[in-house]
Amino acid sequence: EALTQKSFSDKLKEVGEAIGLEHITGHSPRKTYATKIYTETNGNLEAVRIALGHKSIEETKRYLGLKEQMAKDAARIADTGI
């Protein structure tokens, strides 16, 4: 019997909890794949956008959490005076 997206996510979460991983869902492998592409292409957002089928670079930036990371980096720089 084929797994549905929800049943896959539920099973993955169950296994993750059993081995001490938090915040893992059926979407986690896709996010890992996106991060791997981003890292291996030295930050090529277009490569990630194409691989994920996103319509815009902005969507890809949000997906990777780049805007949040940029805000954290800016706050850290402001706090340390660098």
C-alpha atoms as one frame of an Amber mdcrd trajectory, in Angstrom:
protein
   0.000   0.000   0.000   1.339   3.408  -0.976   2.101   5.968   1.690   0.321
   9.285   1.586   2.248  12.481   2.204   0.678  12.731   5.667   1.360   9.119
   6.633   4.983   9.463   5.485   5.361  12.647   7.536   3.751  11.003  10.576
   6.080   7.987  10.347   9.159  10.149   9.890   8.178  12.271  12.901   7.604
   9.117  14.963  11.020   7.709  14.045  12.678  11.074  14.621  11.217  11.329
  18.106  12.295   7.759  18.870  15.918   8.640  18.095  15.853  12.085  19.672
  15.349  14.329  16.635  12.985  17.249  16.951  11.144  19.171  14.245  11.452
  16.510  11.534   8.627  16.064   9.057   8.069  14.629   5.621   9.167  17.997
   4.256  12.599  17.757   5.907  14.264  15.748   3.086  13.207  18.383   0.521
  14.628  21.164   2.681  17.862  19.172   3.132  18.054  18.667  -0.644  17.617
  22.408  -1.224  20.304  23.261   1.328  22.681  20.727  -0.223  22.230  22.228
  -3.693  22.713  25.738  -2.306  25.919  24.742  -0.519  27.378  22.663  -3.356
  26.761  25.408  -5.919  28.332  28.111  -3.732  25.020  29.849  -3.119  23.504
  29.573  -6.597  19.883  30.449  -5.851  18.854  29.907  -9.469  20.011  26.277
  -9.295  17.947  25.754  -6.137  14.948  27.555  -7.633  15.000  25.313 -10.695
  15.499  22.118  -8.683  12.558  22.918  -6.415  10.303  24.273  -9.141   9.848
  27.645  -7.480   8.520  30.490  -9.601  10.778  33.154  -8.114  14.127  33.636
  -6.409  12.308  35.416  -3.560  10.303  32.252  -2.887  13.547  30.263  -2.825
  15.170  32.736  -0.423  12.213  32.426   1.954  12.295  28.645   1.636  15.980
  28.464   2.548  15.497  30.954   5.374  18.047  33.330   3.890  16.142  36.466
   4.784  15.953  35.412   8.430  19.651  34.536   8.447  20.565  37.873   6.905
  18.566  39.675   9.611  20.296  37.661  12.350  23.714  38.389  10.837  22.925
  42.114  10.641  21.784  42.140  14.277  24.924  40.303  15.356  27.125  42.786
  13.497  25.239  45.727  15.025  25.582  44.232  18.523  29.299  43.589  18.217
  30.119  46.761  16.324  31.868  44.868  13.540
